[in-house]
Every structure is written in structure tokens, then in C-alpha cells.
Amino acid sequence: MKVLTLRKSMVWGITAALFGMGTSSAMEQGDPVLEAYASSYDLSYEEARDRLAMINPVEMDLLEKQLSALPGYVGMRIVHKPELRIQVFADGNATQLAAKARTRVPIEPVNVPRSIAQLEQEATAVSAVLRSRKIGHMYYFDLPAGRIEFHIEAKTTADRELLNSLSSKSAGIRITYVGSVMEETANFVGGQNVNGSQSCTSGFTVYRISNPAVRGVITAGHCTDSNQSSVVVNGVNFSNPQNRMYLGNYDQMWFTQAGHTWTNTIATGQSEPATIQINATASPQVGLFLCKFGQTTLQTCGEVIQTYAQVYNPDNNSTGSWILVKNILLGPMTMAGDSGGPVFGSGGVALGIVIGRGGQGSPNIDNMFFAPVSRFGAINVSILTTN
């Protein structure tokens, strides 16, 4: 495939502000994402630093916003091996779109066999049948193959026969039967109070959008129930819950309490640096390298493999769209106790909070689902950042 090297982006000024572009760079002061990236891809510290400066979450977010405004755009994916590049997926005009991309990274244009509209129409029809039978499932799109990947909790022979019949009518559907689609990574303790240091993980410091002087902590909505009146975070009882959403695309809540100092820092799970500042927020793209911190598994890192993973939850009869991350190492990326923990990119960029992992028998059992920061506004909060 033809690879195009394109002109520099007009957003370098933002990148320079966040990443320093010099000796005072955040990356040169102990960036845990940089260290994990260099180790994961067997790169020198300098090469890893230079790569992450080009594919930092803020610049990639701006690139996707630029491309998504153009006709025919379907999606993009950051590819790290054997050479760094960005694949731009389009409905017949990939080369033209690639030529307009404002980035320093080489671009590989890829035309897809089926449009997003075609995939969504077929996936929605199958999902409706599954929801009517209260069958847990998730699906996502394999854009280069033009295929819909379904993971389904088919409990009975009748269910499987029905689903096999549906999939046989389309070569664009592939079904994997699993014991459980997704497991939320939270434990509940006595009295239905959640101890944030042991049973869930606090995410980022947030402030109320309508009154920025009011600050608090965000975590996953499933860490409590609808009657929850308090939560314990690192031994402190927060008795003033503000908002909780646990339905569809939302799994989040925040708490506040007077008399505390709130800073824009998070734990990394590393000895050096033990904490990092949160400097900005961004939306993730497929291929983005990121890390998360959780009380159980501490820091783990991986690559985004889906930004549109649709998961149906029979317990609340709703479907949520989550970001799916593949663990870069062997073993689980997240486990019980990590829910609500911060998900972040290089340079201290906040990306979201941990929701769960693949269920038993699922190909995603070692992978992580998370909710993006773009949804926090629904509970009237925004992340406290340096910039």
C-alpha cells in the first residue's frame, strides 16, 4: 500500500505547550507511559520519546476531528510495528483524505469494503434480536475486513441455533460464544459502602462545571448502588454524593467533601515517578498507547483496539459503548478493585476511567474496557488540569 509522508500540523503549538519539545519536557521528567512504550516495543528511550511526541493523545484527537469532518472518512488506527504509521480508513477516497491529514506521522490510506452505515444497520438488527431475548452480547467492527465481530452469551441450544441462522445469512458477521461478555472490576463490601482504596479506585480530581470552586473525585458508577449515601476513598468518608449514572453509555459518579485539598495529580503505581500531573484531556483513537492505574493490578499499559465496542448488559437492559484496550503484556490488564481508576496517555493526558474487562471465556478477558472523559459532562463535572 502507498504510504504518504505529510506536512507538519498546525497544532504543533499545542503539542509544544504540553510536551515541552525541549529539555524541560514532561517526558524527560519520568513519564510512566514513555517507559512502558519503550519497553513494550523494544525502542530506545530517545526513539520512544520522539514517537510519543508525534502521536500524543491531544494531537491525535485533533487529527481525528479534522478527518472526521471530511466526506468518506470511516476511521483511523495508529500502527506501531514494524514502523510507526497511521492508517486512514475511508469509503473509496482514502488517498484523497490522507493527503489532507495534518500530522507528522506517515499515513497509509485504506479503502474499506463496507461503510459504517452498512455495518451499523446489520449490527443493530442482530443486536435487537439478542436484546429481545435478554442475551448478553457485545459487538464491534473490523473495518479493514468489513466484518462485525459479535461476542455472545448464548446459554441454550435454541439460542445458538437462532444465532447461527442469523450469521449464515451474512458473510459479514462472525460470532464467538463466551461465558460472560464483560466483568466489572469492582468488589462490594459490607453495608454496600465502597472502600475506594481496596474495592474500587478513585479516578481523577474533578470540578463542578457550573461552580468550579466545588471539587471532588470521580469513579465508576457501578461501585455503588442507587441508594448509596457515602463512599470511602483512601480512608476518608465522602458523605456527599453528587451525581451517579449507571445506564447505557454512562458508568460514572462523583463525590465531594468540604475541608480537603484537591490537586490534579494521580498515582502511577511506580516508584519513580509515584505521581504525575494531569495536564490535559483527549479522546482516544484505535492504536493509541496508554496506561491505567488500579488498586489491584497497579499500572498496566496497552493499545486501544476499539473505540466503538457495544456491550449489552441484561441486568439494566441497556447497551453501552466503551473503549477496548488490549493488554500489551501477558495476563489481565485490570481486575476486581480497579474500576474507576484513571486511564491516561503520555504527557499526563487524561483519557477516561476503568469500567471492566472481558468475562470468562471471552477473548477480551485480559483486556480492559474504559469510559472516555468526554462523557463526564453528563454529571456536570470536568477534570482538573494544569492547562
Secondary structure, DSSP 8 states (H G I E B T S, - for coil): ---B-----TTHHHHHHHH-SSTT-GGGGT-HHHHHHHHHTT--HHHHHHHHHHS-HHHHHHHHHHHHTSTTEEEEEEE-SSS-EEEEEESS-HHHHHHH---SS-EEEEE-SS-HHHHHHHHHHHHHHHHHTT--EEEEEETTTTEEEEEE---SHHHHHHHHHHHHT-TTEEEEE-S-SEEE-----GGG--BTTTTS----EEEETTEEEEEEEEE-GGGS-TT---EEETTEEE--EEEEEEETTEEEEEE--TT----SEEE-SSSSSSEEE--EE----BT-EEEEEETTTEEEEEEEEEEEEEEEETTTTEEEEEEEEEESSSS-S--TT-TT-EEEETTTEEEEEEEEEE-TT-TTTTSEEEEEGGGGGGGTEEE----
